[in-house]
């Protein structure tokens, strides 16, 4: 696998992560809707308000625009959170969960690579480089100072003593 292929694979992992998060959220929604049907109604109302507002803005029909949609939205959201808490769910129970809240599992923030993408790529490239297998045997725990001369050199210190300091 090359580095370009590794990048594509990491991006597919992000896509899978987002799909898994969305599927989990849908499962949670179904369970909540069964236990608290009013929450399903609230979410339908929130969607309708959003659609109506967008339609009115796009049609430039300012006469029909609700002057204070934020108040109505806030009240519905507050009611939803109250119902969730009252029924032993967290107030954020119906929020998407991300592995990375910075980029929301896209790998990018403001068209720049997120730290999580950089880390995933570093891990992938690390595995590609075959260093993992090498480092199982070659590490500081297996470092052998006996490979260095014990005889003091021109600097007044032996190579072995220098390596002890470095180690």
C-alpha positions in Angstrom: 0.0 0.0 0.0 1.3 3.4 -1.0 1.0 6.7 0.9 -1.8 7.9 -1.4 -3.7 4.7 -0.9 -3.2 5.1 2.9 -4.7 8.6 2.7 -7.7 7.3 0.9 -8.1 4.5 3.4 -8.0 6.9 6.3 -10.7 9.0 4.6 -12.8 5.9 4.2 -12.4 5.2 7.9 -13.7 8.7 8.7 -16.7 8.0 6.4 -17.4 4.7 8.3 -17.0 6.5 11.6 -19.7 9.1 10.6 -22.0 6.3 9.3 -21.7 4.4 12.6 -22.3 7.5 14.6 -25.4 8.3 12.6 -26.7 4.7 12.9 -26.2 4.9 16.7 -28.1 8.1 16.9 -31.0 6.7 14.9 -31.2 3.7 17.3 -31.2 6.1 20.3 -33.9 8.2 18.6 -36.2 5.2 18.1 -35.8 4.2 21.7 -36.5 7.7 23.0 -39.5 8.2 20.7 -41.0 5.0 22.1 -40.5 6.1 25.6 -41.3 9.9 25.1 -43.3 10.4 21.9 -43.5 14.2 22.6 -39.8 14.4 21.7 -40.5 13.0 18.2 -43.2 15.7 17.8 -40.8 18.4 19.0 -38.1 17.3 16.5 -40.7 17.4 13.7 -41.7 20.9 14.7 -38.1 22.0 14.8 -37.5 20.7 11.3 -40.7 22.4 10.0 -39.7 25.7 11.5 -36.3 25.5 9.9 -37.8 24.6 6.5 -40.4 27.3 6.7 -37.8 29.9 7.6 -35.5 28.8 4.8 -38.4 28.9 2.3 -39.5 32.3 3.4 -35.9 33.7 3.1 -35.4 32.1 -0.4 -38.8 33.5 -1.6 -37.9 37.0 -0.3 -41.3 37.0 1.3 -40.4 39.0 4.4 -44.0 39.6 5.4 -44.5 36.0 6.4 -41.3 35.6 8.2 -41.7 34.9 11.9 -40.1 38.0 13.6 -38.7 35.9 16.4 -38.1 32.2 15.3 -35.3 32.0 17.8 -37.7 32.3 20.8 -39.9 29.5 19.4 -36.9 27.3 18.6 -35.4 28.0 22.1 -38.6 27.0 23.8 -38.9 23.7 21.9 -35.2 22.9 22.5 -35.6 23.6 26.2 -38.7 21.4 26.4 -36.9 18.6 24.6 -33.9 18.8 27.0 -36.3 18.9 30.0 -38.1 15.8 28.7 -34.8 14.0 28.1 -33.5 14.8 31.6 -36.9 13.9 33.2 -36.8 10.5 31.5 -33.3 9.7 32.6 -31.6 10.5 29.4 -28.8 13.1 29.3 -29.8 16.4 27.7 -27.3 15.8 24.9 -28.4 12.1 24.4 -29.7 12.8 21.0 -26.6 14.6 19.8 -24.3 13.0 17.3 -21.2 11.6 19.0 -17.9 12.0 17.3 -14.5 10.4 17.8 -13.1 13.9 17.2 -15.2 16.9 18.2 -12.8 19.3 16.6 -13.4 18.2 13.0 -16.6 16.2 13.7 -14.9 13.2 12.1 -14.2 14.9 8.7 -10.4 15.1 9.2 -10.4 18.8 8.3 -11.0 22.1 10.1 -11.1 25.3 8.0 -9.7 23.4 5.0 -6.6 22.3 7.1 -5.9 18.8 8.4 -7.1 18.2 11.9 -4.8 16.9 14.5 -6.7 13.6 14.5 -6.1 13.2 10.7 -2.4 13.9 11.1 -2.2 11.3 13.9 -4.1 8.7 11.8 -1.9 9.3 8.8 1.2 9.1 11.0 0.0 5.8 12.4 -0.8 4.5 8.9 2.6 5.6 7.5 4.4 4.2 10.5 2.8 0.8 9.9 3.7 1.1 6.2 7.3 1.9 7.0 7.7 -1.5 8.8 9.3 0.2 11.8 6.8 -1.5 14.1 8.4 -4.9 13.5 11.9 -3.5 13.7 11.2 -1.6 17.0 10.0 -4.9 18.7 13.7 -5.9 18.8 15.5 -2.6 18.4 14.7 -0.2 21.3 16.4 1.3 24.3 15.7 -1.8 26.4 17.9 -3.8 24.1 20.6 -1.1 23.7 24.0 -2.6 24.3 26.7 -0.3 25.7 29.3 -3.0 25.2 29.4 -2.1 21.5 31.2 1.1 22.4 34.9 1.3 23.4 35.7 1.7 27.1 39.0 3.5 26.4 39.1 7.2 27.1 39.5 9.3 24.0 41.0 12.7 23.2 38.0 14.4 24.8 38.7 12.8 28.2 35.7 10.5 28.0 35.2 7.1 26.5 32.7 6.5 23.7 30.9 4.1 26.1 30.6 6.8 28.8 29.3 9.3 26.2 26.7 6.8 25.1 25.7 6.2 28.8 24.9 9.9 29.0 23.0 9.9 25.8 21.1 6.8 26.7 
